Amino acid sequence: MESVAILGAGVAGLVAALAFAKKGVRSVVLERTAALQEVGAGMQLSPNATYVLGQLGVADQLEGLWREPDNICLVSGQTLAPITSIATKSVARSRWGSPYASIHRATLQKVLLEHVKAEPLISLHLDAECKTEDDVTELVGGRPDLTIGADGVWSKFRNFVPQSGEPEFTGMVAWRFIIPEKDAPSFLNPRNITAYVGSQAHIVAYPLKDAGAFNVVALSTGNNPGETWAADCNPTFRQEMTAQFSTWHRDIRTLLAYAPRPTWWPLFGVSNGRWTDGKSRILIGDAAHAMTPFAAQGAAMAIEDAYELAGVTTGNAALSDALLFFERNRQHRVSRVRSRGAFNKFAYHARGPVRIARDLVLRMRRPEQVAADLDWLYGYKAPG
Ligand SMILES: Cc1cc2nc3c(=O)[nH]c(=O)nc-3n(C[C@H](O)[C@H](O)[C@H](O)COP(=O)(O)OP(=O)(O)OC[C@H]3O[C@@H](n4cnc5c(N)ncnc54)[C@H](O)[C@@H]3O)c2cc1C
């Protein structure tokens, strides 16, 4: 294969370009925005994702910028009592072979971009929105052998892949803000990723070394504001959101009332469907399978997709066979991750007797058992 066009310079698109370059294949990345904006928030990068970043030679630079939390903790949102925890810092490298980290999405994208700009096999075009395949042909200067739709949850390229999925509002919204560490209440632990769980809602808080701040995301049911990554949080929404947490611990209610400059995101998924036409088009990342963030794996799956795609399409198999093989294998893994996310949602948002049973079961489990349950997810080494 000689020419690859990649639509979108998000995490999926940038990692794909680096992965193809590692295989000696030239690519053109087409990004619709004129400058890559600092959108998004903090993200957790689990060992299956940091492994790929290590293989691409990006992890060394990121290590100075991300934080490796000691534990992931589950805590009651009503009482702040601990329910269970998984050691991450001590376990991730030894058990899963790579670190577990938290970082701002903008920092990850900036570092990936620096590597992309330094790579002679990659051409990056900003302000290059592609609505049709003719746009791609014109910008690339010919029809590429392979076109990769890495253009996110509202992908336009999906229209060119017959029987692909559809974006669907999940009925949930994420309310996000960043609070400087110096202003943070003492119950927020800078050494851990903490999920505060409660009936029909949960809050995740973790430190961002690169921002000197905590990333706080509250997830609950809500209305759909349309296609956006970060809508402004108007007073009505703020009121609706705080009402959902009115029975939570006083310290959490105080934190939400204080929330500086919150933004909110509607949570969209992409339904099951085809990712490839079996010839020369493929979808990866959120364009293929946007999912709710309950397993914190959306970007991780995008990173794995990008790396594996470069591996399978640059081997000996015909391109069409390679694309179908990729679709089959990756759909299997992504579907397992989606199920894990659905399970987490059930467990985090439980109420009444289910909540009591959950707490009992989780408190009885040994840390070793909890870690072993995650081997298939965090210990996965994407083949490149
Ligand atoms: C609240 C929340 C918390 C999350 N937390 C985590 C987490 O902790 N860990 C994790 O792994 N994941 C997390 N995720 C998911 C993660 O952020 C996404 O899965 C990931 O960013 C998707 O990357 P992508 O490159 O596929 O898409 P995007 O990041 O959306 O990038 C798509 C790019 O394509 C460009 N584009 C769009 N249309 C066109 C076009 N027509 N032509 C050219 N360019 C175009 C866009 O401008 C953009 O730059 C979270 C998501 C949410 C909502």
The ligand as a MOL file (V3000), in Angstrom:
LIG
                    3D

  0  0  0     0  0            999 V3000
M  V30 BEGIN CTAB
M  V30 COUNTS 53 58 0 0 0
M  V30 BEGIN ATOM
M  V30 1 C -17.0630 12.7000 29.5290 0
M  V30 2 C -16.1010 11.8580 28.7480 0
M  V30 3 C -15.0130 11.3100 29.4000 0
M  V30 4 C -14.1160 10.4780 28.7050 0
M  V30 5 N -13.0730 9.9110 29.3940 0
M  V30 6 C -12.2610 9.0510 28.7470 0
M  V30 7 C -11.1870 8.4130 29.4540 0
M  V30 8 O -10.9670 8.6450 30.6440 0
M  V30 9 N -10.3820 7.5260 28.7760 0
M  V30 10 C -10.5910 7.2540 27.4400 0
M  V30 11 O -9.8680 6.4140 26.8780 0
M  V30 12 N -11.5960 7.8730 26.7330 0
M  V30 13 C -12.4210 8.7570 27.3560 0
M  V30 14 N -13.4250 9.3600 26.6540 0
M  V30 15 C -13.5940 9.0840 25.2130 0
M  V30 16 C -12.5910 9.8050 24.3270 0
M  V30 17 O -12.5000 11.1640 24.6390 0
M  V30 18 C -12.9560 9.6100 22.8360 0
M  V30 19 O -13.2960 8.2510 22.6310 0
M  V30 20 C -11.7700 9.9480 21.9370 0
M  V30 21 O -11.3730 11.2890 22.1220 0
M  V30 22 C -12.1490 9.7330 20.4500 0
M  V30 23 O -11.0710 10.1040 19.6170 0
M  V30 24 P -11.2630 10.2040 18.0360 0
M  V30 25 O -9.9350 10.6230 17.5010 0
M  V30 26 O -11.9010 8.9640 17.5280 0
M  V30 27 O -12.3380 11.3530 17.8120 0
M  V30 28 P -12.2260 12.9280 18.0930 0
M  V30 29 O -11.3550 13.1950 19.2530 0
M  V30 30 O -13.6310 13.4490 18.1240 0
M  V30 31 O -11.4720 13.5160 16.7890 0
M  V30 32 C -12.0960 13.6510 15.5380 0
M  V30 33 C -11.3500 14.7280 14.7360 0
M  V30 34 O -11.8820 14.7570 13.4140 0
M  V30 35 C -12.0680 16.1050 12.9940 0
M  V30 36 N -13.1270 16.0930 11.9690 0
M  V30 37 C -14.4530 15.9050 12.1580 0
M  V30 38 N -15.1230 15.9360 10.9700 0
M  V30 39 C -14.1830 16.1340 10.0230 0
M  V30 40 C -14.2480 16.2430 8.5850 0
M  V30 41 N -15.4230 16.1590 7.9340 0
M  V30 42 N -13.1020 16.4430 7.8950 0
M  V30 43 C -11.8940 16.5320 8.5560 0
M  V30 44 N -11.7960 16.4470 9.9170 0
M  V30 45 C -12.9110 16.2350 10.6360 0
M  V30 46 C -12.4640 16.8080 14.2930 0
M  V30 47 O -12.2490 18.2190 14.2220 0
M  V30 48 C -11.5230 16.1280 15.3080 0
M  V30 49 O -10.2680 16.7620 15.3980 0
M  V30 50 C -14.3190 10.2200 27.3190 0
M  V30 51 C -15.3910 10.8120 26.6430 0
M  V30 52 C -16.2890 11.6150 27.3410 0
M  V30 53 C -17.4480 12.2400 26.6000 0
M  V30 END ATOM
M  V30 BEGIN BOND
M  V30 1 1 1 2
M  V30 2 1 2 3
M  V30 3 2 2 52
M  V30 4 2 3 4
M  V30 5 1 4 5
M  V30 6 1 4 50
M  V30 7 2 5 6
M  V30 8 1 6 7
M  V30 9 1 6 13
M  V30 10 2 7 8
M  V30 11 1 7 9
M  V30 12 1 9 10
M  V30 13 2 10 11
M  V30 14 1 10 12
M  V30 15 2 12 13
M  V30 16 1 13 14
M  V30 17 1 14 15
M  V30 18 1 14 50
M  V30 19 1 15 16
M  V30 20 1 16 17
M  V30 21 1 16 18
M  V30 22 1 18 19
M  V30 23 1 18 20
M  V30 24 1 20 21
M  V30 25 1 20 22
M  V30 26 1 22 23
M  V30 27 1 23 24
M  V30 28 2 24 25
M  V30 29 1 24 26
M  V30 30 1 24 27
M  V30 31 1 27 28
M  V30 32 2 28 29
M  V30 33 1 28 30
M  V30 34 1 28 31
M  V30 35 1 31 32
M  V30 36 1 32 33
M  V30 37 1 33 34
M  V30 38 1 33 48
M  V30 39 1 34 35
M  V30 40 1 35 36
M  V30 41 1 35 46
M  V30 42 1 36 37
M  V30 43 1 36 45
M  V30 44 2 37 38
M  V30 45 1 38 39
M  V30 46 1 39 40
M  V30 47 2 39 45
M  V30 48 1 40 41
M  V30 49 2 40 42
M  V30 50 1 42 43
M  V30 51 2 43 44
M  V30 52 1 44 45
M  V30 53 1 46 47
M  V30 54 1 46 48
M  V30 55 1 48 49
M  V30 56 2 50 51
M  V30 57 1 51 52
M  V30 58 1 52 53
M  V30 END BOND
M  V30 END CTAB
M  END
